[in-house]
Amino acid sequence: MKFLDFLTKCPTAWHAAKEIGEQLKKSGFHPLLEKDAWKLESGKSYFVEREGALIAAFRLPKKAPMSAILLASHTDSPALKVKPEPDILTKEIAQIGTEVYGGPLLHSWFDRDLALAGVIETESGSHLVFLEDSPVVIPQLAIHLDRSIHEKGILVHKQDHLKAVLGIKGSETLEKLLKKHLSFKTLYAFDLLLVPTEKPSLVGSQKEIIAGYRLDNLSSAYPCLEAILQGQVRDTTLQVALFWDHEEIGSVSSTGAGSLFVDQLLDRIGIGLGESREFVHRLKASSLILSTDVGHAWNPNFADKYDPQNSPLLGGGVMFKFNAGRKYASDAASAACLYKIAAKHNLKIQKAANRSDIPSGSTVGPIMSANTGIPTLDLGLPLWAMHSTREMIATSDLKDLETLLLKTCNEWVP
């Protein structure tokens, strides 16, 4: 299954950006650099990368763009991030210190093989790292030493309990481990995460469920990528796919949805096509953003945590997400656009809203909508065990989302 291969190749946002860029290039998208002047041609496809983490692809229409459809997802996931001075030595046990990135289910990081993955900076430049064959581990306390655990639950102390073991000989350090795999003299800095090494797989009696790490939100990024790769050149509709970083920690960065990147991108497209400064404002007034991210699927073991009428099922189709507090950007008008396309192609749609007494998370949707003024629909796949090291979606839902995004790219009109 292509998606499982994609998951395996993308343990971090940096690896995802590289893989997405490689697939775009193979499909004829021309790479651009932000520092260069852009010379664009109608009907051609391009992509641009920022800081090795944010990537955006776009396909120009045959004529001057009069509208735009923007697909948005993010490629980062909750994890444990290695601290800048990581090495800890206690009674010959070598460990590395970590801090929490985003909102992971912390207990799911215990007692499993964890790989160091990310990017390092050395005298020879930046290098992607995925030390899959040298895993570390975070051992949990035995039940004999904490017999009340089933009554009070697992209480994880973020400072004391999440230090990963490198070895028990006392001589191991992070830099030594890295030098076993990479040739460099000086390690200047790094952005490294601990990620589970267990491969994604198909589970369930009919192999109808995909289980793996980073389904939040690569199960949205992958359909966005497939849609932009397979989309057709439109007459006057610009197609854009955005793969953001840092959504899990608030999106406030140069590579996050809180940046000015979208307006800058649209502005530069207009300049590259020789359009006036008014171009971007007119274009945004006839555009639509699809913010694709996972949402909570109804879990039969915890039924009291869900709204009885508004909790989607695994295998029940794509979910449209709504929230009165604007945690999601959807409204009736933006949803209606997609309902029509879904109905035309016999695609199942579910409506999703949280219990009124349990607040929901958010997405890049409200941020992009506020920054650009473009109407936005939040949609995505129902998912079990969100922010665990092992999340689950339905294979049929993934296929439906791929189809819906592709048909929207090719057919949506303002």
C-alpha positions as CSV (number, residue, x, y, z in Angstrom):
1,M,0.0,0.0,0.0
2,K,1.5,3.3,-1.1
3,F,0.4,5.2,1.9
4,L,2.1,2.8,4.3
5,D,5.3,3.3,2.4
6,F,4.9,7.0,2.6
7,L,4.4,6.8,6.4
8,T,7.6,4.7,6.8
9,K,9.6,7.2,4.9
10,C,8.4,10.2,6.9
11,P,9.3,9.8,10.6
12,T,9.5,13.6,11.1
13,A,8.3,16.8,9.3
14,W,11.7,17.2,7.7
15,H,11.6,13.8,6.2
16,A,8.1,14.4,5.0
17,A,9.1,17.6,3.3
18,K,11.9,15.8,1.5
19,E,9.6,12.9,0.4
20,I,6.9,15.3,-0.8
21,G,9.5,17.4,-2.7
22,E,10.9,14.3,-4.4
23,Q,7.4,13.1,-5.4
24,L,6.6,16.5,-6.8
25,K,9.8,16.7,-8.8
26,K,9.2,13.2,-10.2
27,S,5.8,14.3,-11.4
28,G,7.1,17.3,-13.3
29,F,6.7,20.1,-10.7
30,H,9.5,22.6,-11.1
31,P,11.4,23.6,-7.9
32,L,11.6,27.3,-7.0
33,L,13.7,29.1,-4.4
34,E,12.3,32.0,-2.3
35,K,15.5,34.0,-2.8
36,D,15.2,33.8,-6.7
37,A,13.0,35.8,-9.0
38,W,10.2,33.6,-10.3
39,K,9.4,33.3,-14.0
40,L,6.1,31.4,-14.2
41,E,4.3,30.0,-17.2
42,S,0.5,29.3,-17.4
43,G,-0.4,25.6,-17.3
44,K,2.9,24.7,-15.5
45,S,3.3,23.2,-12.0
46,Y,5.8,24.4,-9.3
47,F,6.8,23.9,-5.7
48,V,8.8,25.8,-3.1
49,E,10.3,24.8,0.2
50,R,11.1,26.8,3.3
51,E,13.7,25.7,5.9
52,G,13.4,22.1,5.0
53,A,10.0,21.7,6.7
54,L,7.3,23.8,5.0
55,I,6.6,22.9,1.4
56,A,4.0,24.3,-1.0
57,A,3.0,23.1,-4.5
58,F,0.9,24.9,-7.1
59,R,-0.5,24.3,-10.5
60,L,-1.2,27.3,-12.7
61,P,-4.3,27.4,-14.9
62,K,-4.2,27.8,-18.6
63,K,-5.3,31.5,-18.3
64,A,-5.0,34.2,-15.7
65,P,-6.2,32.8,-12.4
66,M,-9.7,34.0,-11.4
67,S,-10.1,31.6,-8.4
68,A,-8.0,29.3,-6.2
69,I,-8.6,26.0,-4.3
70,L,-6.1,25.6,-1.5
71,L,-5.5,22.2,0.2
72,A,-3.8,22.6,3.6
73,S,-2.4,20.0,6.0
74,H,0.5,19.7,8.5
75,T,3.4,17.2,8.7
76,D,4.5,17.5,12.3
77,S,3.2,15.2,15.0
78,P,3.3,15.0,18.9
79,A,6.6,13.6,20.0
80,L,9.4,13.8,22.5
81,K,12.1,16.3,21.5
82,V,15.8,15.9,22.6
83,K,17.1,18.8,24.7
84,P,20.0,20.8,23.4
85,E,22.4,19.6,26.2
86,P,21.0,16.0,26.3
87,D,23.5,13.7,28.0
88,I,22.8,12.4,31.5
89,L,24.8,9.8,33.3
90,T,23.6,8.1,36.5
91,K,25.2,5.0,38.0
92,E,26.7,4.1,34.6
93,I,23.3,4.4,32.9
94,A,23.6,6.8,29.9
95,Q,20.4,8.7,29.1
96,I,19.3,11.7,27.0
97,G,16.9,14.4,28.3
98,T,13.8,15.1,26.4
99,E,10.9,17.7,26.5
100,V,7.4,17.3,25.2
101,Y,6.6,18.5,21.7
102,G,2.8,19.1,21.3
103,G,0.4,17.0,23.2
104,P,1.4,13.3,23.0
105,L,-0.2,10.5,25.0
106,L,2.9,10.2,27.1
107,H,2.4,6.7,28.5
108,S,2.4,5.3,24.9
109,W,6.1,6.3,24.7
110,F,7.1,3.8,27.4
111,D,8.6,0.3,26.9
112,R,9.0,0.5,23.1
113,D,11.8,0.9,20.6
114,L,12.4,4.6,19.9
115,A,14.6,6.0,17.1
116,L,16.3,9.3,17.0
117,A,15.1,11.2,13.9
118,G,15.4,14.7,12.6
119,V,18.1,17.1,11.4
120,I,21.6,17.9,12.5
121,E,23.9,20.8,11.7
122,T,27.6,20.0,11.2
123,E,30.6,21.6,9.5
124,S,29.4,20.1,6.2
125,G,25.8,21.4,6.5
126,S,22.4,19.9,7.3
127,H,21.8,16.2,7.4
128,L,18.6,14.2,7.9
129,V,18.9,11.5,10.5
130,F,16.8,8.4,11.2
131,L,18.7,6.0,13.5
132,E,16.3,3.2,13.1
133,D,18.8,0.5,13.9
134,S,20.0,2.0,17.1
135,P,16.9,2.4,19.2
136,V,16.6,3.9,22.7
137,V,14.0,3.1,25.3
138,I,12.1,4.7,28.2
139,P,11.4,2.0,30.8
140,Q,8.2,2.2,32.8
141,L,8.1,1.5,36.6
142,A,7.1,-2.1,37.5
143,I,3.6,-2.5,39.0
144,H,5.1,-4.0,42.2
145,L,6.6,-0.5,42.9
146,D,3.4,1.3,42.1
147,R,0.5,-0.9,43.1
148,S,-2.1,1.9,43.0
149,I,-1.6,2.5,39.2
150,H,-4.9,1.0,38.2
151,E,-6.8,3.1,40.6
152,K,-5.1,6.5,40.1
153,G,-3.9,6.0,36.5
154,I,-0.5,6.5,35.0
155,L,1.0,9.8,36.2
156,V,3.9,10.8,34.0
157,H,6.3,13.4,35.3
158,K,7.6,15.3,32.2
159,Q,11.0,16.1,33.6
160,D,11.8,12.9,35.5
161,H,10.1,10.0,33.7
162,L,10.8,10.7,30.0
163,K,14.6,10.4,29.9
164,A,15.5,7.8,27.2
165,V,18.2,5.1,27.9
166,L,21.1,5.1,25.5
167,G,23.0,2.3,27.2
168,I,24.1,0.8,30.5
169,K,27.9,0.9,30.0
170,G,28.4,4.6,30.9
171,S,30.3,5.6,27.8
172,E,27.6,6.4,25.4
173,T,26.6,10.0,24.4
174,L,24.3,11.4,21.8
175,E,27.2,12.7,19.7
176,K,29.0,9.3,19.8
177,L,25.9,7.6,18.7
178,L,25.4,10.0,15.8
179,K,29.1,9.6,14.7
180,K,28.5,5.8,14.4
181,H,26.1,6.6,11.6
182,L,27.4,9.9,10.1
183,S,30.8,11.2,9.3
184,F,31.4,14.7,10.8
185,K,33.9,16.5,13.0
186,T,31.7,19.1,14.8
187,L,28.1,18.8,15.8
188,Y,26.9,22.4,16.0
189,A,23.2,21.9,16.7
190,F,20.3,19.6,16.1
191,D,16.5,19.2,16.1
192,L,16.0,15.6,17.0
193,L,12.8,13.7,18.1
194,L,12.2,10.3,19.5
195,V,9.9,8.4,17.2
196,P,8.6,4.8,17.5
197,T,10.2,2.3,15.1
198,E,7.2,-0.1,14.8
199,K,6.1,-0.2,11.1
200,P,2.6,0.8,10.1
201,S,0.3,-2.1,9.3
202,L,-3.2,-3.2,8.3
203,V,-5.2,-4.6,11.2
204,G,-8.7,-5.9,11.8
205,S,-10.3,-9.1,10.6
206,Q,-10.6,-7.8,7.0
207,K,-7.4,-5.6,7.1
208,E,-9.8,-2.6,7.0
209,I,-7.8,-0.5,9.6
210,I,-4.5,1.2,9.2
211,A,-2.4,1.4,12.4
212,G,0.7,3.5,12.8
213,Y,2.5,6.5,14.1
214,R,1.9,10.0,12.6
215,L,-1.5,9.3,11.1
216,D,-2.1,12.7,12.7
217,N,-1.5,14.3,10.2
218,L,0.1,12.3,7.4
219,S,-3.2,10.7,6.7
220,S,-4.2,14.2,5.5
221,A,-1.0,15.3,4.0
222,Y,-0.9,12.2,1.7
223,P,-4.3,12.8,0.1
224,C,-3.4,16.4,-0.4
225,L,-0.3,15.4,-2.1
226,E,-2.1,12.8,-4.3
227,A,-4.7,15.4,-5.2
228,I,-2.2,18.0,-6.4
229,L,-0.1,15.3,-8.2
230,Q,-3.1,13.9,-10.1
231,G,-5.0,17.2,-10.6
232,Q,-5.8,18.5,-14.1
233,V,-4.9,21.9,-15.4
234,R,-7.9,24.1,-15.1
235,D,-8.9,27.0,-17.3
236,T,-8.8,29.8,-14.6
237,T,-8.6,28.0,-11.2
238,L,-5.2,27.9,-9.4
239,Q,-4.6,24.8,-7.4
240,V,-2.4,24.9,-4.3
241,A,-1.3,22.3,-1.7
242,L,0.3,23.5,1.5
243,F,2.2,21.2,4.0
244,W,2.8,23.2,7.2
245,D,5.1,22.5,10.1
246,H,4.5,23.3,13.8
247,E,0.7,22.9,13.9
248,E,1.0,20.7,17.0
249,I,2.7,23.6,18.9
250,G,0.5,26.5,17.7
251,S,1.7,27.3,14.2
252,V,3.5,30.4,15.3
253,S,6.7,30.2,13.2
254,S,8.2,31.0,9.8
255,T,7.1,27.5,8.6
256,G,3.8,27.4,10.4
257,A,0.3,28.5,9.3
258,G,0.6,31.5,11.5
259,S,3.2,33.0,9.2
260,L,2.5,35.3,6.2
261,F,3.6,32.5,3.7
262,V,0.2,32.1,2.0
263,D,-0.2,35.8,1.1
264,Q,3.5,35.9,0.1
265,L,3.0,32.9,-2.1
266,L,-0.1,34.3,-3.8
267,D,1.6,37.6,-4.2
268,R,4.6,36.1,-5.9
269,I,2.4,34.0,-8.2
270,G,0.7,37.2,-9.3
271,I,4.1,39.0,-9.9
272,G,5.4,36.0,-11.7
273,L,2.5,36.1,-14.1
274,G,2.7,39.9,-14.6
275,E,-0.5,40.6,-12.8
276,S,-1.3,43.9,-10.9
277,R,-1.1,44.3,-7.1
278,E,-4.9,44.0,-7.0
279,F,-4.6,40.4,-8.3
280,V,-4.2,38.7,-4.9
281,H,-7.2,40.5,-3.3
282,R,-9.5,39.6,-6.2
283,L,-8.2,36.0,-6.2
284,K,-8.8,35.5,-2.5
285,A,-12.4,36.8,-2.8
286,S,-13.1,33.8,-5.2
287,S,-11.2,31.1,-3.4
288,L,-11.7,28.2,-0.9
289,I,-9.4,26.6,1.6
290,L,-9.8,23.0,2.6
291,S,-8.1,22.4,6.0
292,T,-7.5,18.7,6.3
293,D,-6.8,17.2,9.7
294,V,-7.9,14.2,11.6
295,G,-10.7,14.2,14.2
296,H,-11.9,11.9,16.9
297,A,-13.8,8.8,15.9
298,W,-16.3,7.3,18.3
299,N,-14.6,4.8,20.5
300,P,-17.0,2.1,21.9
301,N,-14.9,1.7,25.0
302,F,-15.4,5.3,26.0
303,A,-18.8,6.2,24.6
304,D,-19.5,8.8,27.3
305,K,-16.8,11.1,25.9
306,Y,-18.6,11.7,22.7
307,D,-21.6,13.6,21.5
308,P,-24.3,11.0,20.6
309,Q,-25.4,12.7,17.4
310,N,-22.1,14.2,16.1
311,S,-19.4,11.6,16.5
312,P,-18.2,10.0,13.3
313,L,-17.4,6.3,12.9
314,L,-14.3,4.7,11.5
315,G,-15.2,3.6,8.0
316,G,-18.2,6.0,7.9
317,G,-16.6,8.4,5.4
318,V,-14.9,11.8,5.5
319,M,-15.8,14.1,8.4
320,F,-16.7,17.8,8.2
321,K,-15.8,19.4,11.5
322,F,-17.9,22.1,13.2
323,N,-17.4,24.1,16.4
324,A,-19.2,27.2,17.7
325,G,-16.1,28.6,19.2
326,R,-14.3,28.6,15.9
327,K,-11.8,25.9,16.8
328,Y,-12.7,24.9,13.2
329,A,-13.3,27.3,10.4
330,S,-16.2,25.5,8.8
331,D,-19.6,27.2,8.2
332,A,-22.7,26.2,6.3
333,A,-21.5,27.9,3.1
334,S,-18.1,26.3,3.0
335,A,-19.6,22.9,3.8
336,A,-22.2,23.2,1.1
337,C,-19.6,23.5,-1.6
338,L,-18.1,20.1,-0.7
339,Y,-21.4,18.4,0.0
340,K,-22.4,18.9,-3.6
341,I,-19.1,17.4,-4.9
342,A,-19.3,14.5,-2.5
343,A,-22.9,13.7,-3.5
344,K,-22.0,13.8,-7.2
345,H,-19.4,11.1,-6.6
346,N,-21.3,9.0,-4.0
347,L,-18.8,9.8,-1.3
348,K,-19.9,9.3,2.4
349,I,-19.8,12.5,4.6
350,Q,-20.1,12.6,8.4
351,K,-20.7,15.6,10.5
352,A,-18.5,16.0,13.6
353,A,-18.8,18.1,16.8
354,N,-17.4,17.5,20.3
355,R,-19.5,17.2,23.4
356,S,-20.4,20.7,24.6
357,D,-18.5,20.1,27.9
358,I,-15.3,18.8,26.3
359,P,-13.4,21.3,24.3
360,S,-12.0,20.3,20.9
361,G,-8.5,20.9,19.6
362,S,-7.9,23.1,16.6
363,T,-6.3,23.1,13.2
364,V,-4.6,25.3,10.7
365,G,-8.0,26.2,9.3
366,P,-9.1,29.1,11.5
367,I,-5.5,30.5,11.4
368,M,-5.4,30.5,7.6
369,S,-9.0,31.8,7.3
370,A,-8.2,34.7,9.6
371,N,-4.9,35.5,7.9
372,T,-6.2,35.4,4.3
373,G,-9.9,36.2,4.6
374,I,-10.6,33.1,2.4
375,P,-13.6,30.9,3.3
376,T,-12.5,27.6,4.8
377,L,-13.8,24.1,5.5
378,D,-12.2,21.9,8.1
379,L,-12.5,18.3,7.2
380,G,-10.5,15.0,7.6
381,L,-10.5,11.4,8.7
382,P,-12.0,9.9,11.9
383,L,-9.2,8.5,14.0
384,W,-8.7,6.4,17.1
385,A,-6.1,7.0,19.8
386,M,-5.2,10.5,18.6
387,H,-1.6,11.5,19.7
388,S,-0.6,8.0,20.6
389,T,2.4,6.3,19.1
390,R,-0.1,3.9,17.5
391,E,-3.1,5.7,15.9
392,M,-5.8,4.1,13.7
393,I,-7.9,5.1,10.6
394,A,-10.1,3.2,8.2
395,T,-8.6,2.4,4.7
396,S,-12.0,3.2,3.1
397,D,-12.0,6.7,4.7
398,L,-8.5,7.4,3.4
399,K,-9.6,6.5,-0.1
400,D,-12.7,8.6,0.1
401,L,-10.7,11.6,1.3
402,E,-8.2,11.2,-1.6
403,T,-11.1,11.1,-4.1
404,L,-12.9,14.1,-2.6
405,L,-9.8,16.3,-2.6
406,L,-9.0,15.3,-6.2
407,K,-12.5,15.9,-7.5
408,T,-12.6,19.3,-5.6
409,C,-9.3,20.3,-7.2
410,N,-10.7,19.4,-10.7
411,E,-14.3,20.5,-10.4
412,W,-14.8,23.2,-7.7
413,V,-16.0,26.6,-8.9
414,P,-16.8,29.7,-6.8
